[in-house]
Amino acid sequence: MLIKTEKSQAIIDFLNTDLLINQNIIGILENVPKAHIYVDDINNPKGVFVEKGYMHYIYTKEDSFIEEVCDTFFKEGFYGFSGVEKSIAEKIKSKFELHWENPCTLLYLPKDKLDLSLIKSPVGSIVIDDAETVDKYYEYRDDGSIERIKDDIRNRPSSAVYIDGKIASWVLIHDDNSMGIMYTKEEHRKKGYAIDVSIDLASKIIDQGKIPYIQIVEGNYKSIGLSERCGFERCGDVVWFGIIAGIPKEIKDENDKSREQFIKSFNNDEKIEYFINDSNYHAVYQHLINFKENSCINNKLKDFELKQVIDTQMAETWCDIVCKGYEIPKEHEESTKKMLLEMTQRKDSKYKLFIGMLNREPVSSSAMLEFHEWASGVYFLTTLPYLRNQGIVINTLTETLDAATKHDIGLIFTQATDENVCLFKECGFKESHKRGKSE
């Protein structure tokens, strides 16, 4: 059983057994008194778990501790994890749907590698009035970041180079004691200011008897190179990530709103009945971080490619495929094409249209309807009737999902019929809820 407790020397001693990995947890215990702390044993802990709002921190070498944390705290909803040692992160991720992920390289500066001679310019602390400037250039800026930055400046050391009285380059310390939010304004780059502020701040941290450390997102070779020039050494791999437990109400609501937007895009045209089944559908969704194209196509079609519609001629071809695929009655085909063309090509349209090409011939269609800048619905997925049951639709769907990832779409919604819900699930979609005549 997990025990809620307070910061104690027993916990610090346990975390110190893997000090470099656990600097972030120690920092949270030091700087965030409102964080909730849980252990398996108050006097001799073999695991520590910390809640700080959306973000969570954990360290243990016991799988049983991870199991208990997962079973106890993550029932339904969205949960984030900060700087978790890679092997622990993998065990947690395996139990839930992944929402987002930022693998990081962990680096620290040994005290004997601190070289103050690398500082070439005068360096001071960040003035609180410059918090808004720091926030303006912050890559992960959000509604609450300005207050967090002010807290960092007021309560922990920071370093900045000022040119003609204006802040030019800076770095500060987060509430987990990691160095971060480093930035140099473009007009002041290539002058060594980033090294100046980094060494200065590392020196201030060492003077406090602490270890300078930083977590850099994998692939950011420029920042890793800069850190290593300052004397930092790699000491491990950690992961920032988010999970989804259960089916949160927010996903159900967003799926319904996506369907409503699809319906509204018809502007109440009576032909909507050809494309909407109000009586029965499965609401499905997929976070595209979990999408792996090759895993959902057993027989990837040779000579198949998906092309985005880029002009009126292609749009007309798309409309023709849709009408044939949905088997629109002959007497209504032309008017339906006109309706589809108008709704997808008007200036305020949120649609991106795609045509599946097999041996250079147009054979299938799909569309993404933007719901948020990070979420879209997938609709009008069909193929020509005489080509059904040949794997064209699933190839079209997977290629559409791949296109969505390239458009920086993170979440896809749609509503499937009883007949085709299995196709979506085969491509990794999950069912959030179902609507039927009896519901």
C-alpha positions, -999 to 999 in steps of 0.1 A, spaced: 0 0 0 13 35 -9 16 60 20 12 97 16 40 114 34 61 145 37 97 152 26 121 133 48 158 125 51 149 88 44 134 98 10 164 121 2 188 93 11 169 69 -11 170 93 -40 207 100 -35 214 63 -43 209 74 -80 216 111 -75 221 123 -111 188 107 -123 169 120 -93 180 156 -93 146 166 -107 126 149 -79 149 163 -53 143 198 -68 105 194 -67 106 183 -31 128 213 -23 108 239 -43 72 228 -44 59 222 -9 24 216 -22 35 185 -42 20 152 -29 46 126 -20 40 88 -18 62 60 -7 59 23 0 77 25 33 83 57 53 115 46 69 130 25 41 114 35 8 120 15 -23 101 39 -45 90 75 -45 61 89 -64 53 127 -66 22 144 -79 25 181 -90 -8 189 -107 -7 174 -142 29 164 -139 42 133 -120 77 121 -110 87 86 -101 118 66 -92 121 30 -82 138 -2 -92 108 -23 -81 83 -33 -108 57 -39 -81 60 -2 -71 53 9 -107 23 -15 -108 8 -1 -76 13 35 -87 -4 28 -121 -33 9 -105 -39 35 -78 -35 69 -95 -44 65 -132 -80 55 -136 -93 78 -163 -79 111 -177 -47 127 -190 -15 125 -170 20 138 -176 54 126 -165 85 147 -162 121 135 -166 114 98 -158 144 75 -162 139 57 -195 134 21 -183 108 32 -158 91 53 -185 89 24 -209 71 3 -182 45 30 -175 39 37 -212 33 0 -219 3 1 -197 -15 31 -212 -23 49 -244 5 73 -252 -6 110 -256 28 127 -262 64 121 -257 97 140 -256 128 117 -250 157 137 -235 194 134 -229 204 141 -193 236 161 -189 254 174 -158 284 195 -151 310 180 -127 323 206 -103 359 200 -115 348 207 -151 336 242 -143 358 266 -163 350 303 -155 376 314 -181 350 305 -208 330 336 -198 339 365 -221 311 390 -214 296 406 -183 268 385 -169 241 394 -144 208 380 -132 175 383 -151 155 414 -141 119 404 -132 106 430 -156 121 409 -184 99 379 -176 75 388 -204 104 389 -229 116 354 -217 81 341 -220 77 356 -255 106 335 -269 98 304 -248 93 273 -271 68 257 -247 49 289 -239 13 285 -226 -13 303 -206 6 296 -173 42 299 -184 46 336 -176 38 329 -139 62 299 -138 89 321 -153 84 348 -128 86 322 -100 118 309 -114 133 344 -116 122 354 -81 131 321 -63 162 307 -80 194 320 -96 193 331 -133 219 345 -157 216 370 -185 237 392 -208 223 427 -213 233 448 -243 226 485 -241 203 478 -212 182 452 -230 182 415 -223 200 396 -252 207 361 -239 194 342 -208 190 310 -190 172 302 -157 164 273 -133 130 255 -133 113 243 -101 129 209 -105 163 226 -103 171 219 -140 186 246 -162 164 257 -190 145 282 -212 179 292 -226 176 316 -255 197 342 -274 180 368 -295 188 363 -332 206 396 -336 230 387 -308 239 351 -318 274 338 -326 289 360 -300 294 334 -273 266 347 -250 250 313 -246 282 299 -232 286 330 -209 252 326 -193 254 288 -191 288 289 -173 277 317 -150 245 299 -140 263 266 -135 287 284 -112 258 298 -91 243 263 -88 276 248 -77 281 277 -51 248 265 -36 262 230 -32 241 216 -60 247 199 -93 241 218 -126 220 196 -149 199 200 -180 175 178 -200 177 183 -237 152 169 -262 167 141 -284 178 154 -318 186 189 -305 222 184 -314 230 221 -313 220 224 -276 238 192 -267 269 205 -284 268 238 -266 264 220 -233 293 198 -239 315 228 -249 306 242 -215 319 210 -198 286 191 -194 287 153 -196 259 129 -206 247 108 -177 215 91 -188 183 91 -208 150 104 -194 115 109 -209 89 135 -206 56 120 -217 18 120 -213 -6 91 -210 -43 86 -214 -60 63 -189 -94 49 -198 -116 69 -222 -117 105 -208 -150 124 -212 -131 150 -231 -123 126 -260 -160 116 -262 -171 152 -263 -145 162 -288 -155 133 -311 -192 144 -310 -181 180 -317 -161 168 -347 -192 150 -361 -212 181 -355 -187 202 -375 -189 176 -403 -226 179 -404 -225 217 -404 -201 217 -433 -230 206 -455 -250 238 -447 -281 217 -441 -281 204 -477 -307 176 -480 -280 154 -497 -263 150 -463 -284 118 -459 -261 101 -484 -232 105 -461 -245 105 -425 -262 77 -407 -278 93 -377 -292 61 -362 -261 41 -355 -224 48 -354 -192 40 -335 -172 71 -324 -135 63 -329 -103 82 -325 -65 79 -327 -36 99 -313 -12 98 -341 19 94 -319 7 58 -317 2 54 -355 26 31 -372 17 28 -409 34 -6 -416 18 -23 -387 -18 -20 -401 -13 -30 -437 -7 -67 -442 -6 -62 -480 6 -28 -489 -5 -22 -525 23 -18 -550 20 13 -572 -5 29 -548 0 65 -537 -21 92 -521 -22 127 -536 -35 158 -520 -60 178 -541 -44 210 -552 -66 224 -579 -102 225 -592 -96 197 -617 -84 173 -590 -113 184 -568 -138 175 -595 -121 141 -598 -124 137 -560 -161 145 -561 -167 120 -589 -150 92 -568 -170 101 -537 -203 100 -556 -195 67 -572 -181 52 -540 -212 62 -520 -234 50 -549 -253 83 -552 -284 78 -574 -278 87 -610 -304 114 -610 -287 132 -581 -251 126 -590 -244 160 -607 -261 181 -581 -243 161 -553 -209 167 -571 -218 204 -572 -226 205 -535 -194 186 -526 -173 209 -547 -188 241 -532 -185 228 -496 -149 217 -499 -135 245 -521 -150 276 -506 -124 300 -490 -134 292 -455 -133 255 -460 -115 234 -434 -111 204 -457 -80 188 -471 -89 164 -498 -69 133 -510 -72 110 -540 -58 74 -539 -40 65 -571 -35 29 -582 -12 25 -613 -17 63 -618 -55 60 -620 -77 77 -594 -95 50 -574 -103 62 -539 -110 93 -518 -105 106 -483 -107 140 -466 -94 156 -434 -117 182 -418 -98 204 -394 -114 206 -360 -86 222 -341 -51 231 -354 -40 199 -338 -70 177 -345 -90 167 -376 -118 143 -386 -114 118 -414 -144 116 -438 -154 106 -473 -133 75 -472 -144 53 -501 -133 36 -533 -149 28 -566 -174 0 -562 -158 -24 -587 -125 -22 -567 -138 -30 -533 -123 -57 -511 -89 -53 -527 -73 -34 -498 -76 0 -514 -96 16 -486 -72 5 -458 -43 17 -479 -61 50 -484 -68 54 -447 -33 46 -436 -18 70 -462 -42 97 -450 -31 92 -414 5 95 -426 -4 127 -443 -20 140 -411 12 135 -392 31 155 -418 5 183 -414 13 182 -376 -21 168 -367 -19 149 -334 -54 135 -331 -79 121 -356 -116 116 -350 -143 98 -371 -175 79 -369 -177 44 -383 -206 22 -392 -210 -14 -379 -197 -26 -413 -164 -6 -413 -155 -1 -377 -132 -31 -378 -112 -14 -406 -105 16 -384 -96 -6 -354 -72 -25 -376 -55 8 -382 -51 16 -345 -83 35 -338 -100 31 -304 -137 34 -298 -147 61 -274 -184 55 -275 -213 43 -296 -246 58 -306 -275 37 -317 -312 36 -319 -316 23 -284 -293 50 -269 
